[in-house]
Amino acid sequence: MEILLFIIKTFVFYITVITISAYLSLLERKLIGRIQLRRGPSYCGKYGLLQPLADGLKLFFKYSCLQFHSIYSIFGVSLLLFCSLLQFAFVPITQNFYLLSSNYSLIYLIIINEMISFSEVLIGVSSKSKFGIIGGIRAIFQKFAYDIPYILIVIYISVLNNTLNINKINVSIVSPEFNVLLFLVSIIFFVINLIKINHIPFDCVEAESELVAGAYTEYGGMLFGMIYLSDYLNVLFGAVLYTKFFLGVNNIILFTICDILFIASIIIIRTLFPRFLQQQIIKLSYRYLIPICCLFLLYFINLY
């Protein structure tokens, strides 16, 4: 009976996560439309509410080109979607609602993050298009840009809360002398999230105006739909992780509001900033993000 309840709970949880992620595309198109004085989707259902469903059905029933892809390409896309979904299992939305609990869940999240990075590289370099291969190579450089500071901040959060279990992280109990430092770390983590989720100004992997969708150029139909969904899943997960790490919100309504504000800020940045060059991202990481994260960690250890 417990196994059946767990299966039902998991199914409902992931259907909810996938639905929310799909509707993030509508939020993004609507918000960008408002900023650019356009309407955005408005004809498919009232206020365009059925547009994500129509897009999903179109991609699902579109002509399948699986036979033109290698097994590595299909494996890369499948791994990307699987890991993008799996990471939600370890993050509690509230104190009493989560799928999996482990004393080493932060380590698991780092491993899953590495697998997502590997799958993005594999999707590109296993493509038969030179633009896809270039996009895959750029994904390697982007991975180098955020990997180290991302891990350093996760270590900082785990040491600050004296646990590797994300369910036990609670910034509200942090000592007052660390509040300013935690605020500065949250800004760095926000920038790292922008690099991690491959959004402007750090979208080297896709770079639509330069590489015609980059690593994803040769992917269409269901495979493109899986990549597209994974992208928004990672955006949603970044919002959830940021809220859990730095805001300490346990109320589901406040948690949702914080997530929406985080995602809206990412969308607004997309409309305001130009794209960084890949060497600029590497310089930003190794000249500023990594040294600052190391200084934060050393300062914290000294105070501790």
Secondary structure, 3 states (H helix, E strand, C coil): CHHHHHHHHHHHHHHHHHHHHHHHHHHHHHHHHHHCCCCCCCCCCHHHCCHHHHHHHHHHHCCCCHHHCCHHHHHHHHHHHHHHHHHHHHCCCECCECCCCCCCHHHHHHHHHHHHHHHHHHHHHCCCCHHHHHHHHHHHHHHHHHHHHHHHHHHHHHHHHCCCCHHHCCHHHCCHHHHHHHHHHHHHHHHHHHHHCCCCCCCCCCCHHHHCCHHHCCCCHHHHHHHHHHHHHHHHHHHHHHHHHHCCCCCHHHHHHHHHHHHHHHHHHHHHCCCCCHHHHHHHHHHHHHHHHHHHHHHHHHHC
